Amino acid sequence: MTKLDINKPKFGELTKIASDLYWAHFELPFRLNHVNLFLMDTPEGILILDAGLKSEHSEEHWEALLNGPLKSKKFAGIVITHYHPDHIGMAGWLQKKLNIKCYTTEKELFTAKTFRSMPDDEYAKIFRNVFVRAGMSEEDIIAKGPATRLYKNRVYELPEFEIIKAGHEFISNDGKWIVRTDSGHSPEHISLLDKERKLYLSGDFLLPRISPNISDNFFDPLDDRLGEYLKYLNEIQEIGPETSVFPCHDWPFDEGAQRAKDLIKHHNHRLALIIEALKKKSITIMDSISIIFDRKIGDEQMHFAIGEARAHLIHLDVTGRAKSEIDERGTVHYKKI
């Protein structure tokens, strides 16, 4: 994998990365401290890919862009890759300001609507159930509960969306972008490939430095998200070594097929570590966190770590390499078959 020699855009600026494609870089107040957004010139105007997190910084950044390099531009719409707040958070704000269409997939919209409209007590109950299922102590649940930020605090009221599916085409001034949808990091994530020009907007699914968080499904505890992500990683290798990959975090790169292979090895290694641990005793999700992560997990990152650990355990369960049992409290225990 090689980092492309392209300068990261500054606040209020765009970096041109192809004849009709631009990159914007927005800050985030999290451990992962930024998100990359992309814009493309189309015959109907500028098409925006992702909107950013609902925050004062995002509003200021969008205002700087709209009054700077995008001043007097016509806009064709917004494509939201997935429901996470750092991608969909400003969609409602932008739609209202620019009066344009918004596009996403059915499952991403369902999840966003569910979390955005969920009462605070129900939201807290969901995360309590996640922690209990993982085997977290009552003391730790009380301590870590406030770290699970309410979704609606980070997402403007959602706009109306037009649902798109895999195979949908977006035509830019100089290319044709084909939508693919995948499950893993989210339920029906959008990425866009211009096969002829060898350009790939990978969203959060193919990243150069880290693996995207692969979490279990809040609404279906047997949904094998890791299995679906591994399927994606095998399929996306068809882009080969020469396609330029533009991810929503970190930097543009090529040799995406090799990066996909490396990520498969990464997850298989974690699966192997869990299998080895299961030979000795049954484990909970909390037990498995220290097995697959080589660092201390802070409160803010704990629910991501729990989701990642359980996704690996679910994959072993679904593929017949482990068996799950639920105790009276509701904690899931896994043992080797």
Disulfide bonds with the S-S distance in Angstrom:
none
